[in-house]
Amino acid sequence: MGYLETVRDFVVENFLYGEDSMLKENTSFLEEGIIDSTGILELIAFLEETYGLTIRDEEYVPENFDTLGNVARFLERKLSPVAGAAS
């Protein structure tokens, strides 16, 4: 399962109670009221546990965590071998 699908499953299960018909790759979690600031912290904890990574405070920005696509791209950057060596 890819990053996008894994994150989608987590968001649907934990925040949308199984209803994902409105959730698209570019749907803003914050603007649509899907996830609040506490929910973003839950998402970050899930990502750290699932992928065995550490997300630094300066990475806690909407550009990384406000949509499924943003999260998937963040994970691709964070988990790439080149980025992993720099982190």
C-alpha positions in Angstrom: 0.0 0.0 0.0 1.3 3.4 -0.9 1.7 6.5 1.3 -1.5 8.1 -0.1 -3.6 5.0 0.6 -2.2 4.5 4.1 -2.9 8.1 5.1 -6.3 8.0 3.5 -7.2 4.9 5.4 -6.1 6.5 8.7 -8.0 9.8 8.1 -11.1 8.0 7.0 -11.1 5.6 10.0 -10.1 8.2 12.6 -11.8 11.4 11.5 -14.5 10.6 8.9 -15.9 7.5 10.6 -15.7 5.4 7.4 -17.2 8.0 5.0 -14.6 9.1 2.5 -16.8 10.1 -0.5 -15.7 13.8 -0.2 -12.0 13.1 0.5 -9.9 13.9 -2.5 -6.1 14.1 -2.8 -6.2 17.9 -2.6 -9.0 18.3 0.0 -7.8 20.6 2.7 -8.2 18.9 6.1 -8.3 22.2 7.9 -10.5 24.2 5.6 -13.0 21.4 5.3 -13.0 20.8 9.1 -11.9 17.2 8.6 -8.9 17.5 11.0 -8.3 20.2 13.6 -4.9 21.1 15.1 -5.1 18.3 17.6 -5.9 15.9 14.8 -2.8 17.0 12.9 -0.8 16.0 15.9 -2.5 12.6 15.9 -1.7 12.2 12.2 1.9 13.1 12.8 2.1 10.6 15.7 0.7 7.9 13.3 3.2 8.8 10.6 6.1 8.6 13.1 5.0 5.3 14.4 4.0 3.7 11.1 7.1 4.8 9.2 9.7 4.9 12.0 10.6 8.5 11.5 11.0 11.6 13.5 9.2 14.7 12.3 10.9 17.9 13.5 8.9 20.9 14.8 9.9 23.1 11.8 8.2 20.5 9.6 4.8 21.0 11.3 3.4 23.2 8.5 0.3 23.0 6.4 2.3 22.5 3.3 3.3 19.1 4.7 0.1 18.0 6.4 -3.1 19.7 5.1 -4.0 17.3 2.3 -3.5 13.7 1.4 -1.3 14.7 -1.5 0.8 17.0 0.7 1.3 14.2 3.3 2.3 11.7 0.6 4.8 14.0 -1.0 6.2 14.9 2.5 6.7 11.2 3.2 8.3 10.6 -0.2 10.8 13.4 0.5 11.4 12.4 4.1 11.8 8.7 3.4 13.9 8.9 0.2 17.4 7.5 0.7 19.0 10.9 0.0 16.7 12.8 2.4 17.1 10.1 5.0 20.9 10.7 5.0 20.4 14.4 5.5 17.9 14.2 8.3 
